[in-house]
Amino acid sequence: MVYGMSWYLDVVANSKWDALIFGDYEMVFPLPYRRNIFFQKEIIQPIFCQQLGLFSSSEIKNDVLLDFLNNIPNKFKKIILKLNETNNIIAHPKLSLTPQTNILLDLNHSYEDLKMNYSKNLKRNLKKSNKYDLEYSTNINVENAYNFYFEHRGNKLNFSRKVKNNLLNLFNTLNDKDFSEIVGVFDGTQLLAVVFFIRFKNRLTYLIPPSSPEGKQKAAMHFLIDNIIQEYAHQDMILDFEGSNVTSIARFYQSFGGIKTTYQLINTQP
């Protein structure tokens, strides 16, 4: 996963992170932090960074994961952290665990086979979108994607200026490293929907997915994801929808044939 890369953490955590490391980086457990009002360090999950925890070049055994969790330094007075999907933990004596939902779609099949797993409601929405003269475009730049996101979604989330700057920095960093895939849907000259994907190794991560009100009415996002599936079908890639715990959103992602997976949110117990 891209989330565990040092340059990614530098952006989303503003370079405020430590790490537990085994060997020559054979295992790494990033510890992003902030300081509370008493200037004490607290481990906190950064925005735009869905999963962290223990990353390893080999299979992660439960006792090894517990060793890392138990060796988080006491200087961190609080922990709110999302482990990744390979960190299989059932319980911990000092940490509370809350299951989180993700949806993954294996794209290494023909488009025809993938489409067979589309839900009936999705197929109806694709028929609806085909009534309009929609155009799928890979010619979306970072500035357009960023501005479209805040026009139609981001401003409702009351992000601080620092978070907004972090997102723009993340967009530019991923684009400069050639780890981005920015796609959109137009109706004529009007942009209706945009998705900023992270393309890292064999994972295509659905990072930022805004639609305009007209885009929602014309099922532009359904049309967009269907086109990205066509583009990457028959490739050794996983489409990672990044959630969600919201039932309606998870249902939308699963309508494309995605499979539900679980990862854990850990918190220090009061």
Buried (B, 14 or more C-beta within 10 A) or exposed (E): BBBBBEEBBBBBBBEBBBBBEBEEEEBBBBBBBBEEEEEEBBBBBBBBBBBBBBBBEEEBEEEBBBBBBEEBEEEBEBBEBBBBBBBEBEEBEEBBBEEBBBBBBEBEBEBEEBBEBBBEEBBEBBEBBEEBEBBBBEEBEBEBBBBBBBEBBBEEEEBEEEBBEBBBBBBBBBBEEEBBBBBBBBBEEEBBBBBBBBBBEEBBBBBBBBBBEBBBEBBBBBBBBBBBBBBBBEEEBBBBBBBBEEEEBBEBBBBBBBEEEEBBBBEBEE
